[in-house]
Structures are given as C-alpha cells and as structure tokens.
C-alpha cells in the first residue's frame, strides 16, 4: 500500500525552463539550443545543483567561452526569469493528496541552495511538503543512489510503500533500482490517470474527473467506430 509520495520539483510542480529567458537573449532557435546544450549545458547546471557555487560555475564557463560572457552571466544573474511559476494542474493534485491525509509527501530535487529562496517566493506550496531533500544542501543529486537513500533514511520511508514522480526518465530508472515504484511525469492529467490504472482505489476519488473524461472519450471512439462498420445483410 502506498503511503508516501515523493515529487520532483522542476518540470513537475514548477515550470523552470532556461528558454523563458534565452528566447529573449538569443532569438535564433538554433543558436539558442546550441548555447543551452554545449555551453550553459544541463551537465554544467547540475554541478551547481549538486553544491558547486554559482559564482564558481559561472567563472569556469566565462574562462572557457569568453565570447559568450554576457549570456553566461545571465544564467544565474537573471535566473528568476527562467521560472514560469507553479504548474497549477499538478499543484492542485498535490493539494488534494495533501488534504486527503493519507500520505506523507516529500520533495527530492536537484536544485541549488542558492536559488531555492527565489522559487519559494513564487511557489508558496513548497511549504506544504513534509520534508524536502535538496541536492544543493546534500552535495549529491539524482540519479546517484545515495541521494535517494538520504530521503529514505531521514524520513523512515519504506521503498515499497513509496511512489516517486519525476519528469526525467533517468531518475525514474534510478529510483526503481532502489525498489521505489515510479511514474514518469508528462502531464498532470496523465499522472492522475496513471495513479488510477496502476494504483487503483486510493487515488480514484482524487482523480474522478479525469477518469470520467477518459472513459467518455473511449466510449465516443467506440461508438464512432461502430457506426463506420459495414452493415451485414
């Protein structure tokens, strides 16, 4: 029986996307994607998430790519502009899970401790969690097993009784290797339906509107297909 929910933050509950800022700074999409893939890359950003200071990470890149200095410094200098705010549909599901009183709810997030307070100002729902394990404070991150283990140990979570939700499939695979049931997040609606299909009764009341809509669409499709069938004489 699931009694613990573990959420990722960015891409699940919070709309964090460097394109929000860099679409203004680098209008050409090809140039922008090259910059965000090869210069201010995800791997580079994850080092700051895991505890390297923002200033050290910034200076490292400026020394490597001095021709891109202004755009490199904007990554953390204008970091707030990468936040699109709460992902309201998922936050609403979080609220319903919390108010049901049936689950302990935690966050396991790759997030720099230096930027967390900025997110907290935009996303007060972060105060709803029973606990947050943040990579920037722990000096390790997903998908490293020890990062998951910190949460399990700190909050006495039994892996077989927990459900982990993350938008990065790499992190899902790592959680499953530790015996934690996991859902690869694509949208709040899909998440609700997944909770019903695979975890049944505990989630049906929370997900009833999506279930009804899904069943209605299936029935309409079946009726349309039936009408197209040739009539046998």
PyMOL commands that set and color helices and strands:
alter all, ss='L'
color gray80, all
select helices_A, chain A and resi 19-25+29-38+42-49+54-64+66-77+79-82+88-100+116-122+124-128+135-138+145-154+159-161+169-177+188-199+201-204+208-228
alter helices_A, ss='H'
color red, helices_A
select strands_A, chain A and resi 4-7+14-16+83-86+104-109+131-134+162-166+181-184
alter strands_A, ss='S'
color yellow, strands_A
deselect
rebuild
show_as cartoon
